Amino acid sequence: MALAEKHAEGRIVSVLEGGYNPAGLVSAVLAHMQAMRETAIPS
C-alpha cells in the first residue's frame, strides 16, 4: 500500500484467485479485504 501511494498515486490492483471451495473463498475474501483495510494509508 505504501508503494502504491508513493509510485501510483495510491492506486492498487488486488487479485484474489480461487473459487473451488465456496466456503474457503468466503474466508479468503474476508481475510484479504481485512488485510487491505488494515494497511490503508489515511488521506
Phi and psi restraints in degrees (range 20) as a CNS / XPLOR table:
assign (resid 1 and name C) (resid 2 and name N)
       (resid 2 and name CA) (resid 2 and name C) 1.0 -64.8 20.0 2
assign (resid 2 and name N) (resid 2 and name CA)
       (resid 2 and name C) (resid 3 and name N) 1.0 -38.9 20.0 2
assign (resid 2 and name C) (resid 3 and name N)
       (resid 3 and name CA) (resid 3 and name C) 1.0 -64.9 20.0 2
assign (resid 3 and name N) (resid 3 and name CA)
       (resid 3 and name C) (resid 4 and name N) 1.0 -39.6 20.0 2
assign (resid 3 and name C) (resid 4 and name N)
       (resid 4 and name CA) (resid 4 and name C) 1.0 -63.3 20.0 2
assign (resid 4 and name N) (resid 4 and name CA)
       (resid 4 and name C) (resid 5 and name N) 1.0 -40.8 20.0 2
assign (resid 4 and name C) (resid 5 and name N)
       (resid 5 and name CA) (resid 5 and name C) 1.0 -63.8 20.0 2
assign (resid 5 and name N) (resid 5 and name CA)
       (resid 5 and name C) (resid 6 and name N) 1.0 -42.7 20.0 2
assign (resid 5 and name C) (resid 6 and name N)
       (resid 6 and name CA) (resid 6 and name C) 1.0 -72.5 20.0 2
assign (resid 6 and name N) (resid 6 and name CA)
       (resid 6 and name C) (resid 7 and name N) 1.0 -40.9 20.0 2
assign (resid 6 and name C) (resid 7 and name N)
       (resid 7 and name CA) (resid 7 and name C) 1.0 -110.1 20.0 2
assign (resid 7 and name N) (resid 7 and name CA)
       (resid 7 and name C) (resid 8 and name N) 1.0 -12.5 20.0 2
assign (resid 7 and name C) (resid 8 and name N)
       (resid 8 and name CA) (resid 8 and name C) 1.0 -138.0 20.0 2
assign (resid 8 and name N) (resid 8 and name CA)
       (resid 8 and name C) (resid 9 and name N) 1.0 29.1 20.0 2
assign (resid 8 and name C) (resid 9 and name N)
       (resid 9 and name CA) (resid 9 and name C) 1.0 53.7 20.0 2
assign (resid 9 and name N) (resid 9 and name CA)
       (resid 9 and name C) (resid 10 and name N) 1.0 34.9 20.0 2
assign (resid 9 and name C) (resid 10 and name N)
       (resid 10 and name CA) (resid 10 and name C) 1.0 82.3 20.0 2
assign (resid 10 and name N) (resid 10 and name CA)
       (resid 10 and name C) (resid 11 and name N) 1.0 -3.0 20.0 2
assign (resid 10 and name C) (resid 11 and name N)
       (resid 11 and name CA) (resid 11 and name C) 1.0 -76.0 20.0 2
assign (resid 11 and name N) (resid 11 and name CA)
       (resid 11 and name C) (resid 12 and name N) 1.0 142.9 20.0 2
assign (resid 11 and name C) (resid 12 and name N)
       (resid 12 and name CA) (resid 12 and name C) 1.0 -146.9 20.0 2
assign (resid 12 and name N) (resid 12 and name CA)
       (resid 12 and name C) (resid 13 and name N) 1.0 146.3 20.0 2
assign (resid 12 and name C) (resid 13 and name N)
       (resid 13 and name CA) (resid 13 and name C) 1.0 -110.2 20.0 2
assign (resid 13 and name N) (resid 13 and name CA)
       (resid 13 and name C) (resid 14 and name N) 1.0 129.5 20.0 2
assign (resid 13 and name C) (resid 14 and name N)
       (resid 14 and name CA) (resid 14 and name C) 1.0 -124.3 20.0 2
assign (resid 14 and name N) (resid 14 and name CA)
       (resid 14 and name C) (resid 15 and name N) 1.0 125.6 20.0 2
assign (resid 14 and name C) (resid 15 and name N)
       (resid 15 and name CA) (resid 15 and name C) 1.0 -123.4 20.0 2
assign (resid 15 and name N) (resid 15 and name CA)
       (resid 15 and name C) (resid 16 and name N) 1.0 131.7 20.0 2
assign (resid 15 and name C) (resid 16 and name N)
       (resid 16 and name CA) (resid 16 and name C) 1.0 -124.9 20.0 2
assign (resid 16 and name N) (resid 16 and name CA)
       (resid 16 and name C) (resid 17 and name N) 1.0 115.2 20.0 2
assign (resid 16 and name C) (resid 17 and name N)
       (resid 17 and name CA) (resid 17 and name C) 1.0 -93.5 20.0 2
assign (resid 17 and name N) (resid 17 and name CA)
       (resid 17 and name C) (resid 18 and name N) 1.0 150.4 20.0 2
assign (resid 17 and name C) (resid 18 and name N)
       (resid 18 and name CA) (resid 18 and name C) 1.0 143.4 20.0 2
assign (resid 18 and name N) (resid 18 and name CA)
       (resid 18 and name C) (resid 19 and name N) 1.0 -167.5 20.0 2
assign (resid 18 and name C) (resid 19 and name N)
       (resid 19 and name CA) (resid 19 and name C) 1.0 131.0 20.0 2
assign (resid 19 and name N) (resid 19 and name CA)
       (resid 19 and name C) (resid 20 and name N) 1.0 3.4 20.0 2
assign (resid 19 and name C) (resid 20 and name N)
       (resid 20 and name CA) (resid 20 and name C) 1.0 -76.2 20.0 2
assign (resid 20 and name N) (resid 20 and name CA)
       (resid 20 and name C) (resid 21 and name N) 1.0 -24.9 20.0 2
assign (resid 20 and name C) (resid 21 and name N)
       (resid 21 and name CA) (resid 21 and name C) 1.0 -126.4 20.0 2
assign (resid 21 and name N) (resid 21 and name CA)
       (resid 21 and name C) (resid 22 and name N) 1.0 102.3 20.0 2
assign (resid 21 and name C) (resid 22 and name N)
       (resid 22 and name CA) (resid 22 and name C) 1.0 -53.8 20.0 2
assign (resid 22 and name N) (resid 22 and name CA)
       (resid 22 and name C) (resid 23 and name N) 1.0 -42.0 20.0 2
assign (resid 22 and name C) (resid 23 and name N)
       (resid 23 and name CA) (resid 23 and name C) 1.0 -66.0 20.0 2
assign (resid 23 and name N) (resid 23 and name CA)
       (resid 23 and name C) (resid 24 and name N) 1.0 -40.4 20.0 2
assign (resid 23 and name C) (resid 24 and name N)
       (resid 24 and name CA) (resid 24 and name C) 1.0 -66.4 20.0 2
assign (resid 24 and name N) (resid 24 and name CA)
       (resid 24 and name C) (resid 25 and name N) 1.0 -35.9 20.0 2
assign (resid 24 and name C) (resid 25 and name N)
       (resid 25 and name CA) (resid 25 and name C) 1.0 -65.6 20.0 2
assign (resid 25 and name N) (resid 25 and name CA)
       (resid 25 and name C) (resid 26 and name N) 1.0 -41.7 20.0 2
assign (resid 25 and name C) (resid 26 and name N)
       (resid 26 and name CA) (resid 26 and name C) 1.0 -58.8 20.0 2
assign (resid 26 and name N) (resid 26 and name CA)
       (resid 26 and name C) (resid 27 and name N) 1.0 -47.3 20.0 2
assign (resid 26 and name C) (resid 27 and name N)
       (resid 27 and name CA) (resid 27 and name C) 1.0 -61.7 20.0 2
assign (resid 27 and name N) (resid 27 and name CA)
       (resid 27 and name C) (resid 28 and name N) 1.0 -43.2 20.0 2
assign (resid 27 and name C) (resid 28 and name N)
       (resid 28 and name CA) (resid 28 and name C) 1.0 -65.7 20.0 2
assign (resid 28 and name N) (resid 28 and name CA)
       (resid 28 and name C) (resid 29 and name N) 1.0 -41.8 20.0 2
assign (resid 28 and name C) (resid 29 and name N)
       (resid 29 and name CA) (resid 29 and name C) 1.0 -63.7 20.0 2
assign (resid 29 and name N) (resid 29 and name CA)
       (resid 29 and name C) (resid 30 and name N) 1.0 -44.7 20.0 2
assign (resid 29 and name C) (resid 30 and name N)
       (resid 30 and name CA) (resid 30 and name C) 1.0 -61.6 20.0 2
assign (resid 30 and name N) (resid 30 and name CA)
       (resid 30 and name C) (resid 31 and name N) 1.0 -44.1 20.0 2
assign (resid 30 and name C) (resid 31 and name N)
       (resid 31 and name CA) (resid 31 and name C) 1.0 -64.6 20.0 2
assign (resid 31 and name N) (resid 31 and name CA)
       (resid 31 and name C) (resid 32 and name N) 1.0 -41.0 20.0 2
assign (resid 31 and name C) (resid 32 and name N)
       (resid 32 and name CA) (resid 32 and name C) 1.0 -62.6 20.0 2
assign (resid 32 and name N) (resid 32 and name CA)
       (resid 32 and name C) (resid 33 and name N) 1.0 -47.7 20.0 2
assign (resid 32 and name C) (resid 33 and name N)
       (resid 33 and name CA) (resid 33 and name C) 1.0 -66.0 20.0 2
assign (resid 33 and name N) (resid 33 and name CA)
       (resid 33 and name C) (resid 34 and name N) 1.0 -38.2 20.0 2
assign (resid 33 and name C) (resid 34 and name N)
       (resid 34 and name CA) (resid 34 and name C) 1.0 -63.3 20.0 2
assign (resid 34 and name N) (resid 34 and name CA)
       (resid 34 and name C) (resid 35 and name N) 1.0 -43.3 20.0 2
assign (resid 34 and name C) (resid 35 and name N)
       (resid 35 and name CA) (resid 35 and name C) 1.0 -63.3 20.0 2
assign (resid 35 and name N) (resid 35 and name CA)
       (resid 35 and name C) (resid 36 and name N) 1.0 -39.4 20.0 2
assign (resid 35 and name C) (resid 36 and name N)
       (resid 36 and name CA) (resid 36 and name C) 1.0 -65.2 20.0 2
assign (resid 36 and name N) (resid 36 and name CA)
       (resid 36 and name C) (resid 37 and name N) 1.0 -41.8 20.0 2
assign (resid 36 and name C) (resid 37 and name N)
       (resid 37 and name CA) (resid 37 and name C) 1.0 -65.5 20.0 2
assign (resid 37 and name N) (resid 37 and name CA)
       (resid 37 and name C) (resid 38 and name N) 1.0 -40.1 20.0 2
assign (resid 37 and name C) (resid 38 and name N)
       (resid 38 and name CA) (resid 38 and name C) 1.0 -68.6 20.0 2
assign (resid 38 and name N) (resid 38 and name CA)
       (resid 38 and name C) (resid 39 and name N) 1.0 -25.6 20.0 2
assign (resid 38 and name C) (resid 39 and name N)
       (resid 39 and name CA) (resid 39 and name C) 1.0 -101.8 20.0 2
assign (resid 39 and name N) (resid 39 and name CA)
       (resid 39 and name C) (resid 40 and name N) 1.0 4.0 20.0 2
assign (resid 39 and name C) (resid 40 and name N)
       (resid 40 and name CA) (resid 40 and name C) 1.0 -63.3 20.0 2
assign (resid 40 and name N) (resid 40 and name CA)
       (resid 40 and name C) (resid 41 and name N) 1.0 143.4 20.0 2
assign (resid 40 and name C) (resid 41 and name N)
       (resid 41 and name CA) (resid 41 and name C) 1.0 -92.7 20.0 2
assign (resid 41 and name N) (resid 41 and name CA)
       (resid 41 and name C) (resid 42 and name N) 1.0 121.4 20.0 2
assign (resid 41 and name C) (resid 42 and name N)
       (resid 42 and name CA) (resid 42 and name C) 1.0 -60.7 20.0 2
assign (resid 42 and name N) (resid 42 and name CA)
       (resid 42 and name C) (resid 43 and name N) 1.0 143.2 20.0 2
